[in-house]
Amino acid sequence: MKKVTILSALVLISILVYSQVDKNTFTAMFYNVENLFDITDDPNTKDDEFTPEGSKKWNKERYDKKLKNLSIVISSIGDNELPELVGLCEVENRKVIQDLILQDRIKDIEYRFVHQESPDTRGIDVALLYDAEEFYYLNHKIIPVKPEFDKDFKSRDILYVSGIINQTDTLHVFVNHWKSRWGGTEETEKYRMEYAKLVRNEIDQITSIYRSAKILVMGDLNDTPMNKSVKETLKADNSGNKESLNNLMIPFTEKGLGTHNYKGEWSVLDHIIVSNSLLNCTTGFVVKNKEAHIFSADWITYESKEGNKSPNRTYGGPNYYGGYSDHYPVYVVLTKQ
């Protein structure tokens, strides 16, 4: 009798645990966190300005405030629950990620993360946080960017992570931070084309084996949905063709909205792009309402005296504003069929 009772208790506990993790929604977000550096000088990278003695006078008080601000944003995404996946860019190292996930607003979820140091000269990388109860990590791959036309190019790698969401679907995730437009949009386009080719090649390899693979591409691409790198090379053109991807940010571009504001002009530089199977599959998880979202709450927005709005950033040049980031985060909610 005692053995039966113990067995019954274990079965009941298993059912209760499973019922807690067997959720019908799954949220993935991406956030360019604008220079999340620690305050220690790394002699191997150009991070000198983000030190107490540097030009930005980056100290522990400002660093702690930055971490708190970012955690508040992350905790505000989705429907009263923390996002299960959080793609990040402009993080300096493992330490800043560990400090971030220990913040009061998000520490209860016990995020784990995937990160690897990249050759970027400033020392900034991409990373992926994940809720281990909702996303069962399978593997990851670092995709280096080494264009033939520039042997000395050193920048962020592409991060690929695969995992099983809610014991249901394998999700293939690409976290990106493509070459900036600094130096001229046209002059730097060839670098972003290189990033796009690499992601496209990886996707083609996946779909050659798993035709209906569920794929999520997220990141600051430093190009808009209409630029050649995104629309043509990556094939995120919303055409519905077998190999095409669906850029869920196109509606925002059409409405004149954006994730980044430069000299009063909005652009969608931060993307949520998905495979056809995440829109039209009849089983497992699909994109809720076939739409993504830009999180642009008033409290992370700066409004000038003239009424012009932009993301409330941490710095503008050497000037410290104490805000969140110069980009708005983007996110997508997946729902179980």
Secondary structure, 3 states (H helix, E strand, C coil): CHHHHHHHHHHHHHHHHHHHHCCCEEEEEEEEEEEECCCCCCCCCCCCCCCCCCCCCCCHHHHHHHHHHHHHHHHCCCCCCCCCEEEEEEECCHHHHHHHHCCCCCHHHCCEEEECCCCCCCCCEEEEEECCCCEEEEEEEEECCCCCCCCCCCCCCEEEEEEEECCCEEEEEEEEECCCCCCCHHHHHHHHHHHHHHHHHHHHHHHHHCCCCEEEEEEECCCCCCCHHHHHHCCCCCCCCCCCEEECCHHHHHCCCCCEEECCEEECCEEEEEECHHHHCCCCEEEEEEEEEECCCHHHEEECCCCCEEECCCEECCEECCCCCCECCEEEEEEEC
